[in-house]
């Protein structure tokens, strides 16, 4: 405990607790009226996810980050197998085959792939730090990442594909790879992206599913032609945020959660937060988000090896992208892609991944402090 980062720990506890309260407030009506279940259904399930992931985190934090080099190889192969398995036995939800139904829990492999790729890329590049002037060494993990991204895209899950690919691109850019190689690979992928855009334009977007293509038409969701169709959710989110005003209507007093805003406890939970706690409540959450990201970046900056730095920066961008994509979508700034909001959105796989990610950051901090203590002892001798 003494080597944990206390500000990060307290911020995590506050955000998870706040999120659990808001999940209960946002989901009790949906649970009772839509699914004929207990109003506490999602509250207890999310609490169970948090408890289970916390128990597992006590085991994870015992593993040295050096061991990640070997563990993540099995995890990368495992995640490719699971993503392939989805096409045979996956369960469809929201027009995407992204889940494996385990009865008591629906596993979403694509969520775990984000953390696994962060840790694997970081350990791989650190292990090969002296070989990063060789194309085959640099391109191999990019190739593996493209396989995973392709399998996620085929589910189809565009939002997760974008976040996963952005994480890989970010780690590639901050890794000390030779400038010439980095420039050539960047030009190559930029060219591939342009070709992809031209293919989409030439085919009229036929490579996308109809519901995916509709998401790109996200402007003016409250118009008469969109309100009863694909703009309904976003427009009802606007109504919820407008109802909240400065101080909110009070915890539990949201009107939009009465099935006006479908599945209010998942992607659109921040709208309920704003309705019930107002702009003040929303800004307090955003402030805590930035404080938490600042702590993760600080731990990464203080790491005594490239592995720790890359892992922390990768996890920081992972959380940041989820925040930006979720809030941007519900506010109509970018297309809505169904990306959960960290600490607040209901979901087992995402909650487990987030707790594990924060545990890995804490492990890096433990090693930083142990290394610092070791250096201080040896310098005195």
C-alpha angles and dihedrals in degrees: 000000000000091000096049119105100252098198090052091046094049093045090050092050093047093048095046091047092047089047093050091052091049092047088057092047094046098042107039095085094044091047094050102036102033104031100025089231134128115293086234094055099105092035092058093042093051089046089053091050090051093047093047094047091047091053090050091047089064087062096041094052090058091065116092114236087238088070090059088079090070101030096053093055088064090043094052091051089043094052091050089051092048093047089050090046089059091070089060105036107006124133120234121230126165091000094302129103095219105127138077109210110225093172098241092041139020110225118212107196094188091066092056090046091071095060093038092054092047093054095039095050091046094051093040095052093044091050090050096038092129093049099053091111090071119089095213092054093048097042099046096077090042089055092049090048091052090055091053093044090050092052091050092048091052093057077059105246109145096172095054091044091055094048093044092049092046091053091051091047092049094051090047091053096049095044114100094247119155111279094232093051092044092050094048093047091047091052090047094053092042088055091048090050091051091049088050091053091049090050091051091049093045093050094043091241093299092140088069125074112252093250090050093051091048090060090068088064094071101136121114096004093178094061117121094253095048104036094079093040134034094340095057098094096045092045092051087049089056090051091051093050092046091050091056097061116172102326104018133236092276134272110301094010100102115134097192092066088068088096093284087107106043116223091002091174094065128045096353098046092113088065089059090046090055093045094051102034100025130215090315092058092045093050091049089057093047089049090053089048091056093045090052093048089048091055092049092050090047091053090049093049091051094049114121093217138044091244094064093043094051093045094051094045090047092051091046091054090045092057092039093053091050091052095047096043093046096046092040090053098048091046093051094242094119133011115288108250103171096252114159123237112243115254093001113056117086115244138119102216094045093046092050091048093048094049091047091049092053089046091054089051089051089050089054089051091050090053091047091055094043090051091048091051090048092051091049092051094048093047090055090053 
